[in-house]
Amino acid sequence: MTFFPSDSHDKSAIHVAIASMAAVAVALGIGRFAFTPLLPAMLSAGWFDIDGSGWLASANYAGYCLGALTCGCVRWAAPKVVRFGLIATCVLTMLMAVFTQFPIWMLLRFLSGACSAWTFIFAAQWGARWLSAKGASSLVGIIYTGSGIGILLTGLAGALISEWGTPVQGWMAFSLMAAMTTVMILARYPNDDVSDEALRRDRSPQPKFRSEFHDGIDASHRRSRAVWLVLTYAVPGFGYIISATFLPVIAQAALPDSNLGDFFWPLIGLAIVPGALIAGRLPRRWDNRLMLAVCYLIQSAAILISTMSPTVLGLAVGCILLGLPFTAISYFAMCEAEYLYGHHCAGLMGYATASYGVGQIVGPLIATRSVAITGSFDAALYLAASALGGGTIVLLWRWFADSERVCRSSPGTS
């Protein structure tokens, strides 16, 4: 098993994989999660209180939800959507440093969330299709490391800004990072879209994701699996978002005499990278629902460990376990959507991502209420871990209850 490109792939495939990865890094690392490493600095500077932080986080995730819902309505070619999303992310991030009014921040975070969804979904899905059409399916996992790399870099930068800079400098720095990365992406990103006809003509023998579109599934069974995908995909959205939004604040409260509080968030980003690479190389015959169940269980354990043992070791182990399946969950969900509807899965993936977004919207609001009532995030974190545990049970139930065992690849393929 190899995780990295081989010499057999031409340079254009490697360029597309890296460019798509970088697009995901900007969309998620900056468009969605630049808020997290800057949160302690913004709270210290009096920009808002903990309740305000919950509303700003939920505004971003509401925008992400809307962006995901509208993916199926977008008529632009995927490369054009990605370019628009990247440029908009640069501008919206810069404007966070320009304005000081809370309602404008709400609007900016909302719009940034929408752009993040468009950029992530189109870059990841289109990049995977393009690589498949060029016979480079083994490079797809690289795309999903983008969120980890983005979180790692912005997390480290945010830690430095919290110590020596101001929130304004932080937002300007992230805007500059996004702009520089966007320029490099645009120089390498292809202009050509990949049509279904081209995919049928050029596809290599290996499937583009873990499994090819299965045309033999009964229509009612296909709809049932699609509905359960949408419903259960809300669980990780709610389950991880409290830690993903408030981790630096939680860590600083747990370790008031330590300087390590700001470095647990980038540790999650670091753990995402091997998790994405491993997910992309797992045997294709394994059921996507089973893979999702395992990911949910790992994240549930991560939250319980860090909450029950708020030490440096406990938080570090929790962050690593939370990060490992972070984008693997998105990857397996996209695989399931692709398995059910082939190249026409953008609509289903949009609905699933919107469901994920609903969980993200609710999470920060519950977390800030928990702090207001109990003085800590513990109650909300235990609720998040319980939700992920419940999602694990539901996915396993659907997997076991499904009498039809669909073969995802030819015998012997791995």
N, C-alpha and C positions, 0 to 999 in steps of 0.2 A: 504494500500500500504506500503510495506516494502522495504528498500533500502539495507539492510545488510543481510549476510548469516544467515540462520536459523540452528537450531540443526539437521534438517532433512538431511542436506548435509554431506556426509562423508568427512573425512579429505583430501582425495586425490583430491576431487573437489575443496575444498577451497585452497589447495596448488597450483593447476594448475591456478586458478583464480588469486591468488596473484603473482605467478611467471610470468604469462603472463602480468599482470599489471606492474610488475617491469621491464620486458623486454621492454615494450612500454615506460616506464619512461626513461630508458637508451637510447633507440633509438631516442626519440623525445626530451627529456629534455636535453640530452648531445650531441648526435650525430648531431642533427639539430639545437638546440636553445641555446647551451652553448655560442655561439658567441654573442648573444644579450646582456646578462648582463656584458660580458667582453668588449663590444665595447667602452664604455667611457674610460676605462683604456688603451685600445690599442691605441685609438686616442690621449690620453694625453701623452702616452709614445712615440708617433711618429712612431708607426709601419707602419702606412699608413694614408692617408687623407680620407675624407668622400666619395670621388669617389672610392678609393680603397676598402672601406668597402662594397660599392654596388657590386663591382665585386666579392669579396669573398663570399658575401651572395648569389649572383646569381650562383656562381660555386657550392655551396652546394645544391641549389635547382635544378640545372641542373643534378647533380648526383642523387638526389632524383627522378627526372623525369625518368632518365635512369633505375634506380633500379626498379621503378614501371612498366616500359614497359617490363622489362625482367622477371617479376614474373611468367608470363605464360610459360616461357621457362625453368624455374628451375626444375630439375628432382630429386633433393634431397628431402627427407622427411622433413616436416615442422620443427620438432624439431632440425634437423641438421642445417637447414638454420638459425634458431634463434640463435643457439649456435655460428655459424660462425659469424653472424652479430654482436653479443655482443662482442666477443673477438676482432674482427676487430675494433669496435668502441673504445674500450679501447686503442688499439695500436695507432690508427690514432689521437685520442685526445692527447695522450702523445707526439706524434711527432710534434704537433703544438708548443709545448714548446721547442723542440730540435732545429728546423730549424729556420732560420731568413730570408730566401729568399722568396720574394713574389710569384714567380711562383710555388715554392714547397707548399706554403700555399694554393694556388689555387687548386693544385692537391689533397692535403690532404682533403680540404673541399669538393671537388667533390666526392672523394671516400667515405668520411663519409656520404654524402647525399645518395649515393647508398646503403650503408649498413643500413642506417636508414630506407629506404623504404622497403628493404627485411625483416628486423627485425619486423617493425611495421605491415606490411600486413600479414606476416605469423604468427606472434604471436597472433594478434587480431583475424584473421579468423580461424586459427587452434584451438586456445583456446576456441573460441565460439562453434566450432563444437564438440570438446572434451567434453565440459561441457554439451552440448545438449545430446550427446550420453550417458552420465552418469546421465541424468535426473536432471541437475543442471542449467537449462537455466536462472534462476533468478540471477545467479552470473555473467552473461556476462557483465553487466554494470560496474562491478569492473575493468575489463580489460581496459576500456576506460578512467578511472580516471588516468591511468599511465602518460599520457602526462601532466596533470595538476600537479600531484605530482612531476614529474621530473622538470617542469618549476619552480614550487614553491621553491624547494630545491636549484636548481642551481641559481635561481634568488636571493635568500637570500644570498647564498655563494658569488655570483658575487658582490652584494652590499657591502659586507664586504671587498672583494678583491679590489674593486675600491677605497675604503677609505683607506685601510691599506696595501695592497699588490701590486704585480706587475702582468702583464699579464702572464708571465712565470709561476709564482706561481699559477695563476688561472687555466691555462691549466693542470698543473700537479695535482692540487687538483681535477679537474673534472675527469681526467684520473683515479685517485685513487678511487674516488666515483664510477665510472663506473666499475672498477675492483672488488671492494668489493661487489657491487650489483650483478655482473655477477657470482661470486663465489657462492653466496646464491641462485641465480636462478638455476645454473647448479646442485646444490645439490637436488633440488626439482622438476626439470622439467622432465616429463616422457620421456622415450625413445620410447614408442609405438606411431605410427601414428594412425589416425582414418580413416579407409577406408570408402568409400560410403556403402559397404556391411555391415560394422559394424554399421554404422549410421542407416541403415534401420532396422537392427536387434535390436539395443539397444535404439533407440530414445524413449524418453518419449513422452507422449501425447502432451506436449506443444512444440511449434516450437522453434528453436534455436535462431532465431532473432525475430524481430517483426512479421515476416510473412514467411510462408513456400513457397517453390518453387511452382509456379502456373503453372501446366502443361497444363491448358486449354487456355492459351493465344495464340491468333493467331500469327503465325511466323512473319508476317510483322509488326504486332503491337509490338511484343517483340523487334524486331530490332529497330523500331522507338523509343521506350522508352529507349533502350540502347544508341542510338545515342544522344538523348537529355540529358541523364545522363552525358555522356562524355563531351558534349559541355557546359552544365551549371555548371559542377563541376570545370571548370577553373575559374569561377567568384570568389568564396571565396578564392581561392589560391592567386589571385591578390588582392582581397579586404582587407584581413587582414594582408598581409605580410609586408606592409610598417610599420604598427604599431608594428608588431611582431619583425621586424629587428631593427628598429631605435627608439623604444619607450623610452629607457633611455636617448638618446640624445635629443629627442623631449621634454621630460619632463624637463630635465636640462635647455634647452633653454627657456621654458615657465616659469620655476620657478627657476631663477638663485640664489635667496637668500634662497632656501629651501634645506634641506637635504633629502627630500622625493623622489627625482627624480629616484633613483635606486630601489625604492620599488614598483613602479607601475607595473613593469613586473612580479614579483612574485604574485602580486594581481590578475593578469590574471590567473596564474596557480591555485591559490586558488579557483577562480570562476569556473574553468573547472571541478573540482571534483563534485560538486552538479549537474552541468549541465549534465555530463555523466551519473550519477546515475538516474537522472530524466528521461533522454532520454530512458534509458533501461527499464523503468517501465511504459512508456506511453501505452495507449491502442493499441493493435496490429492491430486493424481494421483501424486506421488512415493512410491515404495515405502518403507514404514516401516523395512524391514530395511536398505535402502540408507542411510537417514538415521541409523540406529543405527551402521552401519559407519563413517560419516563422523565421528560423535561419538566413537566409540572411538579412531579414528585421531588425532583432535585431542587427546584426553586423553593418549594414549601419547606424542605429541610434547611435550606440556606437561611431563610427568614427566622425559623425557629432557633437555629444555632446562634445567630448573631443577637437575637432578642434575649434568649435565656442565658447567654454567656457574653455580656457586653465588655469583653476584654480585647486587647490587641489581637490575640490569637483567634478568639471567637469571631470578631468582626472580619478579620482577614479570611478565615475559612468560609464564613458566610458570603463574603463578596465574591470569592472565587467560584463557589457553587452557584451563586446567583448569576454570574456572568457567563459561565460555560454554556448553558442552554439559551442564552438571551436571544441571539438571532437564529439559533437552530430552530427555535419555535416558529419564527416567521418562515424559515426555509421549509420545514415540514408541512406547514399550513399551505404554502404555495404549491408544494408537491401534491398535496391532497386535492387542491383545487384544479391543478393541471391534470391529475389523474381522472377527475370526474368530467371535465369539460374541455380538455385539450387546449388549443391555442385561443379558445374563446372564454378563458377562465377569468379575464380581468374583472368582469362584473361580480362574480362570486368572491374573488379576492378583495374587491372593494368593499363588499358587504361585510366580509369577515374582518377586515381591517377596521371598518367602522364599529363593529361590535367590540373589537379590541380597544378602540378609542373611547367607547362608552365607559368601559372599566377604568380607563385612565382619567376620565373626567370626574368620576365619582370618588376615586381613591384619595386625591389630595384634599377634597372637601371633608371626607370622613376623618382624615388624619388631623386636620386642623381642629375639628370638633373634638377629637379625642384629646388633643393637647389642652384645649380650653376646659374640658370637663375633668380630666384626670391629671393633667400636668405633664404627660409624657405621650410618646407615640406607641407605647406597648400594646394597648388594646387594639389599635388599628392594625398593627403588625401581626398580632395573633389572628385577627380576622382575615387578613390577607393570606396567611399560611393555611388557614382552614379552607378558604376558597380554593386555593390551589390543590389541597388534598381532595376536596370534593370534586374538582374538575378531573383529577386523576381517576377517581372511582367511576365517574360517568364515562370517560373515554374507554376504560377497561371493560365496562359493562357493554358498551356499544360494540367493542371489538369482539368480545366473547359471544354476544347475542347475534352477531351477524353470521348467519348460516352459510352465506356465500363466501368462499375463500377465493379471492381474486389473485391470480398469479401476476405479479408486477413486472416480471421479466422472464425471459426464457430460462429453462433449467441450466444451472451452472453459472449464471451471470452473477457477478458480485460487484 
